[in-house]
Amino acid sequence: MSSGAYYEVHVIVGGEAPRSALAAMCVANGFWASELTSDTGGEERPGDVILTTRDSRQEAAIERIKRLVLDAKYTGIKVRRYKVEHCVLDSKVADELALLGAGGAA
C-alpha cells in the first residue's frame, strides 16, 4: 500500500536570517521556505523559517540536510533543528484508502 511513500526533510532556521540568503540556499538545494506563525512549544519561535523538501530515498534526504545545514553555517545562519520524516501514507500524493473520493477533503 505504501506506493506514495517518501521522506520529508525539514530544516528550521532563525527568523533573523537574511531572506535573500535563504532564497539562494533553497534554490541551490531544492528546498522551499515557510515562516512559522505560531509557537510550537519547542526551540522554534514565531518568525523562524522552515525549509522543506522531499525525496524518495532516505540517503538522498540526509545528504540534502547536510548540504543545506553546511551552507547555512557557512553563511552565518543559525540552524535550530533538522529532521527527516518517513511518510508512508499521504492523501495529497494518492488517496490510497479511497476516503476522499473525487470531491477532495472529507
N, C-alpha and C positions, 0 to 999 in steps of 0.2 A: 504494500500500500504506500510506501514512502517514496514514490516516484518523484515528488516535488521537493525532496529533502535538499537542504542547503545549509551553509554556515553563514551566520550573520556576524559581522565584525563591528564593534563599537569602540571608539577612542574618544574619551571626554577630555577636553582641554579647557583651561581657564578662559573666562569671558573677556579678559583683558588682551587676549591675543589679537594682533592686527588682522582684520578681515581680509586684506589683500594677501597676506602670507598664508592664511588658511585656505583661501580660494586656490592659490597656486599649488599648495600641498594636495588639496583634493583632486585637482585636475591631474597632477603628476602621478597620483597613486590610485585613482579610480574610486574616490570616496565622494559622498555628498554631505552637506552640513545642515544641521538644525540647531536652533537655540533652545536651551531649556527655559521653560517659562514658569515652572513651579518647583518647590522644594521637594527633593526626593528623600530627605532624611539621612542621606549619606554624605560623603565628601563633596558631592556635586552641589552646585548652587544655581539659583536662577541667574541667567545670563551666560552660564557656561555653554560650551558648544559641543554637540555630539557629532562626531564624524563617523559615517556609517558606510559599509559596503557589504556585498555578498559574494560568496564563492561556492562552487560545488565541491571543492576539495579542502579538507582541513589543513593540510600542509601549506597550501597556497594562501589560505586565510591568515595563518600565523605569519607567513612571510610578509604579507601586506601590512600587518600590525607592526612588525619590526621596522619596515621601511618608513612607515608614517611616523612612528614614535622617534626614530633616529632623526628624521627630517625636522620634527618639532623641536627636539632637544638642540639640534644644530642652529635652529632659528631663534632659540631662546623662549620657545612657547612651553608653558607649564602643562604637562600631561597629568591629569588627576587619576585616570583609570583607563584600562583597556580590557576587553573581553571578547571571546568568541562564543556564540551560542549555536548549538546544533538544532535547527528547526526541522522536525520530521513531518510536520503537517501544517500547511498554510493555505487557507481557502483563497487567498489572493493569487496563489500560483495555480491551484487546481482544487475545485470543490469535490474532493475525493469521497467525502461522506454523503454527497448529494443533499446537503441540508439547506443550501441557499437557493437552489433552483435557478431558473432563468431570470428571475426578477432581482437578484442580488441579495442583500442582507435579509436575515430572517426577521 
